[in-house]
Amino acid sequence: MLTCRFSDEPRAPGPPALQEGPVWTNLPDVSKLRSLKQQLDLLRGRYVGFRVESAADRDECIQVLDEVRRLELKRVKGGSVLESAAFADVDVDDLLFAVRDTADNRIVGCIRSTPAAQIATLRSSRDEYQIDKLTPELLDRTQVLTRFAVLRSHRSTLASYVIMRELYHDSLAQGRLISLQSCEPGLYATYLRLGFRPMGSVHQSSQGGFRVPMVLVHHDREYFERIGAPMLRELPRDAPLPTEATLWYRELEAREGRIDPGVAFYESDEEDAAGAPEVHEWLTDGLSDKGRTELLRNALEVNCTDGDVVIAAGDGGRFLGFVLDGVVEVRADERVVRMLGEGELFGEIALVLDRPRTVNIVAAGDDTRVLLLSQTALTRLSSGADQAQVWRNIAKVLARRLPYTT
């Protein structure tokens, strides 16, 4: 039987490797050869990170964001792909960092940095990034990271690593102490490996779905060493480091206790493996023990409150989930077309068809808990037989739901 356990540190951090979505993470054993190719790309300087200065490069970044956010994720609801819901109505200074693939001389990814002080008076931004927890002295040396996007064709390369390294180098050079960002649960594990920590509890996004506020303390060498964060290698070895932000986070934890993000990794308990059928049986039936572990390795449990929109209509299909406890409603134009209870799968149609969601999945009750799996969980399986079995299981679920679209 599976049990839930949260840790604010990544399990088996391992060496820095590649990305899952826009950030890199550890690879399965079968990807060692691909990892070697990526290391060669890095040594040869195939990917070059840089701060965007020219109008032409900025326009190219906008094209990348448009392809990822508007066309793939279907998440742009304002007038611009650079517009952030938490500070859409405010003019802010921002820096764009990009990564260029020298093989064809085009930009394949970007990320935006915004001064936290410029959005600190907005309630929406304070809620989204937990800015109120910063001291006034730290606020002026803190940046908010948004619009991190890498073209799908380059997510199995080191493009994301290079762009994050460039941003980090620039942050150190400019004397920034802290980076804040808000991530969806499917990317939570990868941000942990990068060196981020939870800043507060998971909350409902204004556009549907969940976000976890996170913080990267730039000079916390002790923490980077403890988890094996790759940015450790970027810190200077022969110079004293600023301590203000490191001391602030430790004092925050001492005052408030370890910050509970409201999400938990879903882990296997081998002692009770022969118990009752697992809640995820519809998806994991027939998988090998290794395949089941790989599939659920970074799955996250989220506690919902009544009315939380777990999946929003119109969003891109990048994850699926199960109901652990309670009930979720499938709503089409505010009309409830189906109720899903414990163990039932949701979000599989949009993921399989790679199309926008057509319905809302809404928590019905404060005791609802869901388990979310990212799209890469399905493609990360090292066994071809396990991969085939997963898709067979999803096909069985789809066959039962021909009249419905989730």
ABEGO torsion letter per residue (X at the ends): XBBBBBBABBBGAEBBBBBBEABBBBBBAAAAAAAAAAAAAAAAGABBBBBBABAAAAAAAAAAAAAAAAAAAGABABABAABBAABAABBBBBBBBBBBBAAAGBBABBBBBBBAAAAAABAAAAAAAGAAABBAAAAAABBBBBGBBBBAAAAABAAAAAAAAAAAAAAAAAGBABBBBBBBAAAAAAAAAAGBBBABBBBBBAAEEBBBBBBBBAABAAAAAAAGBAAAAABBAABBBBAAAAAAAAAAAAAAEBBBAGBBBBBBBAAAAABBBBAAAAAABGBBAAAAAAAAAABBBBBBBBGBBABBBGBBBABBBBBABEBBBBBBGGBBABBBBBGBBBGAAAAAAGBBBABBBBBBEAABBBBBBBAAAAAABABAAAAAAAAAAAAAAAAAAAABBX
